[in-house]
Amino acid sequence: MNRWVSTSEKTSFLQWFLKNHRLKSKEARTILDYLINHSHILENTTFSHTLSTDSKTIVISSMQSDEPGFIYYDHGKKSEDPSKVLGDFMAHPGTKRNMMIHFYGSHIHSSYQKLVQTPIKEQFQNYKRFKKYELATNSVLSQVQQQTDRASLLADIDQALDERNEARFKELTLLLRELDQ
């Protein structure tokens, strides 16, 4: 689910990342430092697990990662020149960007996972799956409710028979027929 992530959360993670990891591309550090010092640009940056080459996406990797050190995708154009990103930051500071950071343990690092936004497609798939669960649950609940109501009516019919209350018996058997239909 997409939740708002504050720039202070993003900043503290990037500072931690720069302090604890060596980057494959030294110039990528300049980009991260720029983001840390320019919160209005960082505010428009979304962390993601999925690579979106049809939008503006920055990919940065640490030395422990098998991924390339730095790649910038700008609407289908791939570049390995960090100066293009800095130029884009300065020319279009309000533009939405995606960022992927690859480092050892990223999939279990809680601070990073809090920053990562779930793609809309995945949210929609989750919604459809949970809707199916809801329908199945409601079906089971209605069956249980019907069985409970039927058992209660049968018990009331037995009581009416024991009491030799013909009017109550007829009333309850009508209800039972309606319930069985």
C-alpha positions as CSV (number, residue, x, y, z in Angstrom):
1,M,0.0,0.0,0.0
2,N,1.2,3.5,-0.8
3,R,1.8,5.4,2.3
4,W,3.4,8.8,2.6
5,V,7.0,8.7,3.6
6,S,8.5,11.8,5.1
7,T,11.7,13.4,3.8
8,S,13.3,13.0,7.2
9,E,12.8,9.2,7.0
10,K,14.4,9.2,3.5
11,T,17.2,11.5,4.6
12,S,18.1,9.4,7.6
13,F,18.1,6.2,5.6
14,L,20.3,7.7,2.9
15,Q,22.7,9.0,5.5
16,W,22.8,5.6,7.1
17,F,23.4,4.0,3.7
18,L,26.3,6.3,2.8
19,K,27.9,5.8,6.2
20,N,27.6,2.0,6.1
21,H,28.1,1.1,2.4
22,R,30.7,1.7,-0.2
23,L,29.2,2.5,-3.6
24,K,30.3,1.0,-6.9
25,S,30.1,4.4,-8.5
26,K,31.8,7.2,-6.6
27,E,29.7,9.8,-8.5
28,A,26.5,8.2,-7.2
29,R,27.5,9.4,-3.7
30,T,27.3,13.0,-5.1
31,I,23.7,12.3,-6.2
32,L,22.7,10.9,-2.8
33,D,24.4,13.8,-1.0
34,Y,22.5,16.2,-3.3
35,L,19.2,14.5,-2.4
36,I,20.0,14.7,1.3
37,N,20.7,18.4,1.1
38,H,17.6,19.2,-1.1
39,S,14.5,17.9,0.6
40,H,12.2,19.4,-2.0
41,I,13.7,17.0,-4.6
42,L,13.8,14.1,-2.1
43,E,10.1,14.6,-1.4
44,N,9.3,13.8,-5.1
45,T,11.6,10.7,-5.0
46,T,9.9,7.3,-4.5
47,F,11.8,4.2,-3.5
48,S,10.8,1.1,-5.4
49,H,11.7,-2.6,-5.9
50,T,10.6,-2.6,-9.5
51,L,12.5,-1.0,-12.3
52,S,10.4,1.4,-14.3
53,T,12.3,2.3,-17.5
54,D,9.5,4.3,-18.9
55,S,9.8,7.0,-16.2
56,K,12.7,8.7,-14.4
57,T,14.4,6.0,-12.4
58,I,17.8,6.1,-10.6
59,V,19.5,2.8,-9.7
60,I,22.4,2.9,-7.3
61,S,24.3,-0.2,-5.9
62,S,26.7,-0.9,-3.1
63,M,29.9,-2.9,-3.6
64,Q,28.2,-6.0,-2.1
65,S,25.5,-6.0,-4.8
66,D,25.6,-7.9,-8.1
67,E,23.7,-5.0,-9.8
68,P,25.4,-2.2,-11.8
69,G,26.8,0.6,-9.8
70,F,24.7,3.4,-11.4
71,I,22.1,3.6,-14.1
72,Y,19.7,6.4,-14.9
73,Y,16.5,5.8,-16.9
74,D,14.8,8.9,-18.3
75,H,11.7,7.8,-20.1
76,G,13.3,4.9,-21.9
77,K,16.8,6.4,-22.3
78,K,19.5,4.7,-20.3
79,S,22.5,6.6,-19.1
80,E,25.4,5.8,-16.8
81,D,26.4,9.4,-16.5
82,P,25.6,10.8,-13.0
83,S,25.9,14.4,-14.2
84,K,22.7,13.9,-16.2
85,V,20.8,13.2,-13.0
86,L,22.2,16.3,-11.3
87,G,21.4,18.4,-14.4
88,D,17.8,16.9,-14.3
89,F,17.5,17.7,-10.6
90,M,18.4,21.3,-11.2
91,A,16.3,21.7,-14.3
92,H,13.2,19.9,-13.1
93,P,13.2,19.8,-9.3
94,G,9.5,19.0,-9.0
95,T,9.5,16.0,-11.2
96,K,8.6,12.6,-9.8
97,R,11.4,10.1,-9.8
98,N,11.9,6.5,-8.7
99,M,15.0,5.2,-6.9
100,M,16.2,1.7,-6.5
101,I,19.1,1.0,-4.1
102,H,20.8,-2.3,-4.2
103,F,22.7,-3.5,-1.1
104,Y,23.3,-6.7,0.8
105,G,20.3,-7.3,3.1
106,S,18.0,-4.7,1.4
107,H,15.1,-7.2,1.4
108,I,15.2,-7.5,5.2
109,H,16.4,-4.0,6.2
110,S,13.4,-2.5,8.0
111,S,14.2,1.2,7.4
112,Y,14.6,0.6,3.7
113,Q,11.4,-1.5,3.5
114,K,9.4,1.3,5.1
115,L,10.6,3.6,2.3
116,V,9.7,1.2,-0.6
117,Q,6.4,2.0,-2.3
118,T,4.3,-0.9,-3.5
119,P,3.4,-0.6,-7.2
120,I,-0.3,0.0,-8.0
121,K,-0.5,-3.2,-10.1
122,E,0.5,-5.2,-7.0
123,Q,-2.0,-3.4,-4.9
124,F,-4.7,-4.1,-7.4
125,Q,-3.8,-7.8,-7.4
126,N,-3.9,-7.9,-3.6
127,Y,-7.3,-6.2,-3.7
128,K,-8.7,-8.8,-6.1
129,R,-7.2,-11.6,-4.0
130,F,-8.7,-10.3,-0.8
131,K,-12.1,-9.7,-2.5
132,K,-12.1,-13.4,-3.4
133,Y,-11.3,-14.2,0.2
134,E,-14.1,-11.9,1.3
135,L,-16.6,-13.7,-1.0
136,A,-15.5,-17.1,0.2
137,T,-15.7,-16.0,3.9
138,N,-19.1,-14.5,3.4
139,S,-20.3,-17.7,1.7
140,V,-19.1,-19.9,4.6
141,L,-20.5,-17.5,7.2
142,S,-24.0,-17.5,5.5
143,Q,-23.9,-21.3,5.4
144,V,-23.0,-21.5,9.1
145,Q,-25.7,-18.9,9.9
146,Q,-28.3,-20.9,7.9
147,Q,-27.3,-24.1,9.6
148,T,-27.5,-22.4,13.0
149,D,-30.9,-20.9,12.3
150,R,-32.2,-24.3,11.0
151,A,-31.0,-26.1,14.2
152,S,-32.6,-23.5,16.3
153,L,-35.9,-23.8,14.5
154,L,-35.8,-27.6,14.8
155,A,-35.2,-27.3,18.5
156,D,-38.2,-24.8,18.7
157,I,-40.4,-27.2,16.7
158,D,-39.4,-30.1,19.1
159,Q,-40.3,-27.9,22.0
160,A,-43.7,-26.9,20.4
161,L,-44.4,-30.6,19.9
162,D,-43.5,-31.4,23.5
163,E,-45.9,-28.7,24.6
164,R,-48.6,-29.8,22.2
165,N,-48.8,-26.2,20.8
166,E,-50.2,-26.8,17.3
167,A,-50.3,-23.1,16.3
168,R,-46.7,-22.6,17.3
169,F,-45.7,-25.8,15.5
170,K,-47.4,-24.7,12.2
171,E,-45.8,-21.3,12.5
172,L,-42.3,-22.7,13.0
173,T,-42.7,-25.4,10.2
174,L,-43.6,-22.5,7.8
175,L,-40.5,-20.7,8.8
176,L,-38.4,-23.9,8.3
177,R,-39.8,-24.4,4.8
178,E,-38.9,-20.8,3.9
179,L,-35.5,-21.2,5.3
180,D,-34.9,-24.5,3.3
181,Q,-35.8,-22.8,0.1
